Amino acid sequence: MKYVALPFLTMLTGAVSPSPELVASIETDKPGQATVCLWKDKAGFPNCQKGKPFRQMTVTVSKGRTVVRFQNVPEGRYALSVALDANANGKIDTNLLGIPREPIGVSGKKPRFGKPAFADAVFSHPGLPSTIRLSE
């Protein structure tokens, strides 16, 4: 199973914004369509198609870095999930056991086996502009 790692959260410098944004910076060596979901609770996490994320964006990614901006994200505890549809067939391909064949990832601690847990992916968003970097 391939994961996109979310190694750290860094604060952007500057004035406090009246509409804080959370920026996901995706670094990959594979182009494709990435679905990035921002979650407030564990219902359906990390599957954006089966769950109900707080916010969701689908973006085209290329090799290198792609930035996804979630606007007006209030202070709170969140988790991020990302799935990269590298072959652009509109879904995340899996093997016979349901294990993804395309890169997926969550914020926080990467699980060794099994489905990522919401509790392990949660981070605090301070209500200020902030960035999370995602890389393979």
Z-matrix of the N, CA and C atoms (Angstrom, degrees):
N
C 1 1.446
C 2 1.521 1 108.05
N 3 1.306 2 117.35 1 133.69
C 4 1.452 3 122.14 2 179.50
C 5 1.519 4 108.82 3 -99.08
N 6 1.316 5 116.14 4 136.98
C 7 1.451 6 121.36 5 177.97
C 8 1.503 7 110.34 6 -122.93
N 9 1.301 8 116.60 7 149.09
C 10 1.440 9 122.63 8 170.36
C 11 1.517 10 104.86 9 -97.91
N 12 1.310 11 117.39 10 119.64
C 13 1.455 12 121.81 11 -176.09
C 14 1.524 13 110.97 12 -80.39
N 15 1.306 14 115.95 13 147.65
C 16 1.460 15 123.26 14 174.80
C 17 1.524 16 106.58 15 -120.51
N 18 1.325 17 117.86 16 80.91
C 19 1.451 18 119.61 17 -168.54
C 20 1.520 19 116.64 18 -71.48
N 21 1.313 20 120.08 19 -29.87
C 22 1.454 21 117.89 20 -177.30
C 23 1.510 22 112.34 21 -161.71
N 24 1.331 23 114.39 22 160.24
C 25 1.460 24 123.00 23 176.48
C 26 1.516 25 107.07 24 -111.04
N 27 1.313 26 117.56 25 128.42
C 28 1.459 27 120.61 26 179.21
C 29 1.515 28 109.66 27 -123.81
N 30 1.295 29 116.15 28 146.60
C 31 1.462 30 121.05 29 178.83
C 32 1.523 31 109.44 30 -89.43
N 33 1.303 32 116.50 31 140.23
C 34 1.458 33 121.09 32 172.86
C 35 1.525 34 107.83 33 -85.06
N 36 1.297 35 117.68 34 145.18
C 37 1.457 36 120.22 35 177.33
C 38 1.510 37 109.14 36 -86.77
N 39 1.306 38 115.66 37 157.05
C 40 1.456 39 120.00 38 177.46
C 41 1.512 40 111.23 39 134.91
N 42 1.309 41 115.72 40 -177.08
C 43 1.455 42 121.68 41 -177.76
C 44 1.519 43 110.61 42 -72.87
N 45 1.313 44 115.57 43 156.23
C 46 1.462 45 120.87 44 177.32
C 47 1.522 46 108.42 45 -67.57
N 48 1.316 47 115.65 46 130.69
C 49 1.458 48 121.19 47 -177.46
C 50 1.517 49 110.10 48 -94.03
N 51 1.347 50 119.24 49 137.55
C 52 1.459 51 120.30 50 177.18
C 53 1.531 52 111.75 51 -68.60
N 54 1.326 53 117.31 52 -18.46
C 55 1.454 54 121.13 53 176.44
C 56 1.532 55 108.04 54 -128.41
N 57 1.341 56 116.83 55 82.81
C 58 1.458 57 120.35 56 -174.06
C 59 1.519 58 111.99 57 -62.30
N 60 1.308 59 114.38 58 143.52
C 61 1.452 60 118.97 59 178.64
C 62 1.518 61 109.64 60 -118.31
N 63 1.308 62 113.98 61 153.53
C 64 1.450 63 122.37 62 173.78
C 65 1.522 64 105.53 63 -115.18
N 66 1.312 65 116.92 64 124.13
C 67 1.452 66 122.47 65 -176.13
C 68 1.515 67 108.99 66 -109.01
N 69 1.331 68 116.24 67 125.95
C 70 1.459 69 121.71 68 172.99
C 71 1.516 70 107.13 69 -103.55
N 72 1.306 71 116.17 70 120.03
C 73 1.457 72 122.31 71 179.19
C 74 1.527 73 107.29 72 -103.65
N 75 1.326 74 117.02 73 110.51
C 76 1.455 75 122.56 74 -175.27
C 77 1.516 76 109.44 75 -97.64
N 78 1.316 77 116.61 76 121.83
C 79 1.460 78 121.73 77 178.01
C 80 1.518 79 108.51 78 -115.16
N 81 1.347 80 115.82 79 120.64
C 82 1.455 81 120.20 80 -176.06
C 83 1.522 82 110.68 81 -148.77
N 84 1.317 83 115.49 82 159.45
C 85 1.468 84 119.39 83 173.82
C 86 1.521 85 110.60 84 -104.14
N 87 1.344 86 116.80 85 8.40
C 88 1.456 87 121.96 86 179.53
C 89 1.526 88 110.62 87 -119.77
N 90 1.326 89 118.25 88 127.32
C 91 1.458 90 119.92 89 173.79
C 92 1.523 91 110.64 90 -79.95
N 93 1.320 92 116.53 91 162.51
C 94 1.462 93 121.00 92 177.28
C 95 1.517 94 111.24 93 155.71
N 96 1.322 95 115.76 94 -163.55
C 97 1.457 96 123.13 95 177.79
C 98 1.528 97 108.16 96 -102.92
N 99 1.320 98 116.96 97 122.09
C 100 1.460 99 121.39 98 178.49
C 101 1.515 100 109.33 99 -106.56
N 102 1.327 101 116.22 100 130.40
C 103 1.454 102 121.82 101 171.81
C 104 1.517 103 106.51 102 -103.23
N 105 1.320 104 115.49 103 118.79
C 106 1.461 105 122.02 104 -177.99
C 107 1.516 106 107.39 105 -113.77
N 108 1.346 107 116.30 106 125.26
C 109 1.461 108 121.13 107 -177.57
C 110 1.518 109 110.94 108 -121.64
N 111 1.316 110 115.54 109 138.21
C 112 1.451 111 123.88 110 176.54
C 113 1.526 112 107.03 111 -107.51
N 114 1.315 113 116.14 112 124.57
C 115 1.469 114 122.26 113 -173.24
C 116 1.523 115 111.31 114 -114.96
N 117 1.354 116 116.14 115 140.70
C 118 1.465 117 121.82 116 173.45
C 119 1.523 118 111.26 117 -103.14
N 120 1.330 119 116.84 118 -21.24
C 121 1.466 120 119.86 119 178.50
C 122 1.520 121 110.10 120 -145.39
N 123 1.321 122 115.41 121 173.50
C 124 1.463 123 119.91 122 -170.86
C 125 1.527 124 115.06 123 -82.63
N 126 1.325 125 119.35 124 -7.24
C 127 1.457 126 121.77 125 -176.72
C 128 1.532 127 110.88 126 -60.51
N 129 1.322 128 116.86 127 108.95
C 130 1.448 129 122.90 128 178.25
C 131 1.514 130 115.40 129 86.79
N 132 1.331 131 117.67 130 -9.28
C 133 1.466 132 121.60 131 -179.01
C 134 1.517 133 110.12 132 -59.29
N 135 1.320 134 120.17 133 137.22
C 136 1.461 135 131.36 134 2.52
C 137 1.525 136 113.70 135 -100.79
N 138 1.337 137 118.04 136 9.52
C 139 1.458 138 121.75 137 -173.30
C 140 1.526 139 111.05 138 -83.27
N 141 1.310 140 116.73 139 107.01
C 142 1.464 141 122.09 140 -177.39
C 143 1.526 142 112.94 141 -63.99
N 144 1.333 143 117.33 142 -29.85
C 145 1.460 144 120.24 143 -178.95
C 146 1.531 145 111.61 144 -76.78
N 147 1.314 146 117.46 145 -33.03
C 148 1.463 147 120.69 146 -177.20
C 149 1.518 148 112.86 147 -95.87
N 150 1.335 149 117.36 148 -21.15
C 151 1.458 150 121.10 149 -178.10
C 152 1.512 151 112.30 150 -102.03
N 153 1.320 152 114.95 151 -173.33
C 154 1.462 153 121.30 152 178.40
C 155 1.521 154 108.84 153 -126.67
N 156 1.335 155 115.87 154 84.21
C 157 1.462 156 118.40 155 179.48
C 158 1.525 157 111.75 156 -68.08
N 159 1.328 158 115.50 157 157.38
C 160 1.462 159 122.81 158 176.59
C 161 1.530 160 109.64 159 -63.16
N 162 1.327 161 116.63 160 -44.04
C 163 1.467 162 123.19 161 175.94
C 164 1.523 163 108.68 162 -141.83
N 165 1.330 164 115.69 163 151.35
C 166 1.470 165 120.70 164 179.62
C 167 1.521 166 109.20 165 -145.61
N 168 1.328 167 115.77 166 138.83
C 169 1.466 168 121.58 167 175.65
C 170 1.514 169 109.22 168 -138.96
N 171 1.319 170 115.84 169 141.93
C 172 1.458 171 121.52 170 172.09
C 173 1.515 172 106.93 171 -115.93
N 174 1.329 173 115.09 172 126.89
C 175 1.459 174 120.64 173 -176.89
C 176 1.517 175 109.96 174 -133.37
N 177 1.318 176 115.92 175 153.60
C 178 1.457 177 121.44 176 172.79
C 179 1.516 178 107.73 177 -83.60
N 180 1.326 179 116.30 178 127.00
C 181 1.460 180 120.37 179 177.75
C 182 1.520 181 108.98 180 -112.06
N 183 1.315 182 114.74 181 149.04
C 184 1.454 183 120.96 182 175.51
C 185 1.518 184 107.34 183 -121.72
N 186 1.302 185 116.05 184 173.20
C 187 1.460 186 119.03 185 177.07
C 188 1.518 187 108.20 186 -59.40
N 189 1.311 188 115.29 187 137.85
C 190 1.457 189 119.88 188 -177.62
C 191 1.508 190 110.07 189 107.24
N 192 1.321 191 116.12 190 -135.70
C 193 1.465 192 121.13 191 -173.80
C 194 1.520 193 111.92 192 -115.84
N 195 1.326 194 115.67 193 134.94
C 196 1.459 195 123.27 194 174.96
C 197 1.526 196 107.05 195 -126.38
N 198 1.317 197 117.52 196 136.04
C 199 1.456 198 122.34 197 -178.16
C 200 1.524 199 110.04 198 -107.33
N 201 1.336 200 115.71 199 133.14
C 202 1.468 201 123.10 200 175.90
C 203 1.519 202 106.92 201 -119.10
N 204 1.329 203 117.41 202 126.97
C 205 1.466 204 121.71 203 -176.86
C 206 1.522 205 110.85 204 -113.41
N 207 1.326 206 115.59 205 119.61
C 208 1.461 207 121.75 206 172.30
C 209 1.525 208 106.95 207 -97.23
N 210 1.335 209 116.76 208 115.74
C 211 1.459 210 122.18 209 -177.78
C 212 1.530 211 110.99 210 -87.09
N 213 1.330 212 115.82 211 154.53
C 214 1.468 213 123.40 212 173.39
C 215 1.523 214 112.77 213 53.87
N 216 1.302 215 116.10 214 52.30
C 217 1.462 216 120.82 215 178.44
C 218 1.524 217 107.62 216 -97.43
N 219 1.335 218 117.73 217 110.59
C 220 1.462 219 119.73 218 -178.82
C 221 1.531 220 111.93 219 -70.18
N 222 1.311 221 114.94 220 162.32
C 223 1.455 222 121.30 221 176.75
C 224 1.525 223 109.27 222 -55.19
N 225 1.318 224 116.24 223 141.22
C 226 1.462 225 119.34 224 178.66
C 227 1.513 226 112.09 225 162.81
N 228 1.319 227 114.31 226 -173.19
C 229 1.458 228 121.67 227 179.07
C 230 1.523 229 108.37 228 -105.03
N 231 1.330 230 115.61 229 129.35
C 232 1.460 231 122.13 230 -175.32
C 233 1.519 232 110.34 231 -137.61
N 234 1.318 233 114.92 232 169.36
C 235 1.458 234 122.65 233 169.92
C 236 1.530 235 106.63 234 -137.56
N 237 1.321 236 115.75 235 152.12
C 238 1.457 237 121.52 236 176.73
C 239 1.522 238 109.64 237 -116.83
N 240 1.317 239 115.74 238 144.52
C 241 1.461 240 120.63 239 169.17
C 242 1.521 241 107.63 240 -132.52
N 243 1.325 242 114.86 241 148.97
C 244 1.464 243 120.19 242 179.23
C 245 1.522 244 108.16 243 -140.56
N 246 1.318 245 115.51 244 140.08
C 247 1.467 246 121.72 245 176.05
C 248 1.522 247 107.24 246 -132.46
N 249 1.319 248 116.26 247 130.06
C 250 1.458 249 121.31 248 -177.65
C 251 1.519 250 110.10 249 -107.46
N 252 1.327 251 115.74 250 113.12
C 253 1.460 252 122.55 251 175.91
C 254 1.528 253 107.03 252 -85.68
N 255 1.332 254 115.90 253 86.68
C 256 1.469 255 121.65 254 -172.91
C 257 1.525 256 113.37 255 -69.28
N 258 1.329 257 117.79 256 -28.34
C 259 1.462 258 119.37 257 -178.30
C 260 1.535 259 112.85 258 -100.90
N 261 1.332 260 117.00 259 7.66
C 262 1.471 261 123.69 260 174.38
C 263 1.522 262 113.82 261 53.40
N 264 1.337 263 115.98 262 41.80
C 265 1.463 264 119.12 263 176.79
C 266 1.526 265 112.31 264 -99.95
N 267 1.334 266 116.86 265 7.90
C 268 1.454 267 120.66 266 175.13
C 269 1.513 268 115.36 267 85.46
N 270 1.324 269 117.54 268 7.81
C 271 1.463 270 120.24 269 179.66
C 272 1.525 271 109.08 270 -154.18
N 273 1.318 272 115.16 271 165.65
C 274 1.460 273 120.68 272 174.45
C 275 1.521 274 106.56 273 -92.37
N 276 1.312 275 115.56 274 115.69
C 277 1.462 276 120.58 275 -178.29
C 278 1.521 277 110.42 276 -70.32
N 279 1.336 278 115.46 277 141.37
C 280 1.461 279 121.59 278 179.82
C 281 1.525 280 109.40 279 -129.04
N 282 1.324 281 115.40 280 164.02
C 283 1.461 282 119.36 281 174.31
C 284 1.532 283 108.93 282 -87.10
N 285 1.310 284 117.80 283 -172.27
C 286 1.469 285 121.66 284 -177.52
C 287 1.525 286 113.36 285 -62.49
N 288 1.332 287 116.63 286 -24.34
C 289 1.470 288 120.91 287 179.54
C 290 1.521 289 112.97 288 -90.15
N 291 1.335 290 116.78 289 -0.57
C 292 1.461 291 120.80 290 -179.33
C 293 1.513 292 114.39 291 86.98
N 294 1.319 293 117.70 292 8.44
C 295 1.455 294 122.15 293 179.24
C 296 1.530 295 108.88 294 -81.77
N 297 1.340 296 117.25 295 128.67
C 298 1.469 297 120.24 296 -177.46
C 299 1.529 298 112.96 297 -60.03
N 300 1.320 299 114.88 298 138.00
C 301 1.471 300 121.63 299 174.65
C 302 1.518 301 111.27 300 -96.95
N 303 1.327 302 116.63 301 -11.84
C 304 1.451 303 121.75 302 179.24
C 305 1.529 304 108.56 303 -109.43
N 306 1.346 305 116.96 304 157.05
C 307 1.464 306 119.90 305 -175.76
C 308 1.524 307 113.41 306 -60.51
N 309 1.316 308 115.77 307 133.59
C 310 1.459 309 123.63 308 173.21
C 311 1.517 310 107.29 309 -134.34
N 312 1.303 311 116.81 310 163.58
C 313 1.454 312 119.26 311 177.84
C 314 1.507 313 112.25 312 -167.18
N 315 1.311 314 114.26 313 164.34
C 316 1.456 315 122.38 314 177.49
C 317 1.525 316 108.30 315 -139.12
N 318 1.310 317 115.82 316 159.58
C 319 1.455 318 119.74 317 174.22
C 320 1.526 319 108.69 318 -70.53
N 321 1.290 320 115.58 319 159.24
C 322 1.458 321 119.78 320 176.86
C 323 1.511 322 113.63 321 82.17
N 324 1.320 323 114.73 322 -148.77
C 325 1.455 324 122.10 323 -173.07
C 326 1.527 325 112.11 324 -76.60
N 327 1.323 326 116.26 325 129.10
C 328 1.461 327 122.13 326 178.98
C 329 1.536 328 109.06 327 -78.80
N 330 1.335 329 117.67 328 126.17
C 331 1.470 330 118.83 329 179.76
C 332 1.527 331 111.31 330 -72.17
N 333 1.318 332 115.63 331 147.26
C 334 1.464 333 119.52 332 176.22
C 335 1.522 334 110.07 333 -75.01
N 336 1.321 335 115.64 334 -41.50
C 337 1.462 336 121.70 335 -179.84
C 338 1.517 337 108.74 336 -140.83
N 339 1.315 338 115.50 337 152.27
C 340 1.460 339 120.31 338 172.88
C 341 1.514 340 114.54 339 80.89
N 342 1.305 341 113.11 340 -176.77
C 343 1.454 342 122.76 341 -176.89
C 344 1.533 343 110.29 342 -71.57
N 345 1.330 344 117.17 343 137.61
C 346 1.467 345 120.10 344 177.20
C 347 1.531 346 111.43 345 -62.49
N 348 1.321 347 116.28 346 141.21
C 349 1.465 348 121.69 347 179.21
C 350 1.529 349 109.94 348 -93.51
N 351 1.309 350 115.99 349 138.23
C 352 1.466 351 121.64 350 178.60
C 353 1.529 352 110.43 351 -56.98
N 354 1.325 353 116.85 352 -43.90
C 355 1.472 354 121.78 353 -177.43
C 356 1.525 355 111.87 354 -59.24
N 357 1.324 356 117.62 355 -32.39
C 358 1.463 357 121.25 356 179.42
C 359 1.529 358 112.62 357 -81.30
N 360 1.321 359 117.02 358 -14.88
C 361 1.461 360 121.53 359 -176.03
C 362 1.529 361 113.35 360 -100.55
N 363 1.324 362 117.58 361 -8.79
C 364 1.462 363 121.89 362 -174.02
C 365 1.526 364 111.79 363 -70.27
N 366 1.332 365 115.51 364 139.82
C 367 1.463 366 122.93 365 173.07
C 368 1.520 367 107.94 366 -137.12
N 369 1.312 368 116.45 367 159.93
C 370 1.465 369 121.26 368 178.18
C 371 1.519 370 109.56 369 -94.61
N 372 1.316 371 114.95 370 128.08
C 373 1.466 372 121.29 371 174.93
C 374 1.524 373 106.36 372 -102.57
N 375 1.332 374 118.30 373 121.19
C 376 1.463 375 121.09 374 -172.40
C 377 1.526 376 115.44 375 -77.52
N 378 1.324 377 117.98 376 0.16
C 379 1.461 378 119.16 377 -177.19
C 380 1.518 379 111.97 378 81.18
N 381 1.335 380 115.73 379 10.43
C 382 1.459 381 123.50 380 175.29
C 383 1.521 382 107.38 381 -114.22
N 384 1.312 383 118.22 382 160.96
C 385 1.454 384 118.58 383 175.98
C 386 1.534 385 110.33 384 -56.43
N 387 1.311 386 117.27 385 129.95
C 388 1.474 387 121.29 386 -179.47
C 389 1.517 388 110.17 387 -147.43
N 390 1.330 389 114.92 388 160.73
C 391 1.453 390 121.58 389 -175.66
C 392 1.517 391 110.31 390 -128.55
N 393 1.319 392 116.11 391 138.99
C 394 1.455 393 121.95 392 171.53
C 395 1.517 394 106.22 393 -118.60
N 396 1.312 395 117.01 394 129.88
C 397 1.468 396 121.48 395 179.33
C 398 1.516 397 109.04 396 -100.14
N 399 1.326 398 115.22 397 132.22
C 400 1.439 399 122.73 398 178.83
C 401 1.520 400 107.86 399 -117.01
N 402 1.328 401 117.94 400 130.71
C 403 1.458 402 119.82 401 177.35
C 404 1.523 403 109.61 402 -146.53
N 405 1.331 404 114.67 403 155.68
C 406 1.466 405 119.48 404 179.14
C 407 1.505 406 109.45 405 -76.39
